[in-house]
Amino acid sequence: MIPDAVRAVLTAVMAEHPGASPELLARLVVTELRDLGWHITPKPVTQRRSS
């Protein structure tokens, strides 16, 4: 589920850059969120143990 505030940023960036690749859109959205004061922290990746 995407919070409404993030959804608004996604929509605005996509409207402003309709021809952008998914990778570029992702970078633009992260930049915009960061400029708005959001802190983006990746979820830690856990390693699976081999059986």
C-alpha positions as CSV (number, residue, x, y, z in Angstrom):
1,M,0.0,0.0,0.0
2,I,1.3,3.5,-0.9
3,P,0.6,6.3,1.5
4,D,-1.5,9.1,-0.1
5,A,1.4,11.7,0.2
6,V,3.7,9.4,-1.7
7,R,1.0,8.6,-4.3
8,A,0.6,12.4,-4.9
9,V,4.4,12.7,-5.6
10,L,4.4,9.7,-7.9
11,T,1.4,11.1,-9.9
12,A,3.0,14.5,-10.2
13,V,6.4,13.2,-11.3
14,M,4.8,10.8,-13.8
15,A,2.7,13.7,-15.2
16,E,5.7,15.9,-15.5
17,H,7.9,13.3,-17.2
18,P,5.5,11.1,-19.2
19,G,8.2,9.6,-21.5
20,A,10.7,8.7,-18.7
21,S,11.8,5.2,-18.2
22,P,10.9,3.4,-15.0
23,E,14.4,3.8,-13.7
24,L,14.4,7.6,-14.3
25,L,11.0,7.9,-12.7
26,A,12.2,6.1,-9.7
27,R,15.2,8.4,-9.3
28,L,13.0,11.5,-9.9
29,V,10.5,10.3,-7.3
30,V,13.2,9.6,-4.7
31,T,14.8,13.0,-5.4
32,E,11.4,14.8,-5.0
33,L,10.6,12.9,-1.8
34,R,14.0,13.8,-0.4
35,D,13.6,17.4,-1.3
36,L,10.3,17.4,0.6
37,G,12.1,16.1,3.7
38,W,11.3,12.4,3.5
39,H,14.0,10.0,4.6
40,I,14.1,6.8,2.5
41,T,15.7,3.8,4.3
42,P,15.9,0.5,2.5
43,K,14.6,-2.5,4.4
44,P,17.4,-4.8,5.4
45,V,17.9,-7.9,3.3
46,T,18.1,-11.1,5.1
47,Q,20.1,-14.0,3.7
48,R,18.5,-17.4,3.4
49,R,20.5,-20.3,4.7
50,S,21.2,-23.2,2.4
51,S,19.6,-26.4,3.4
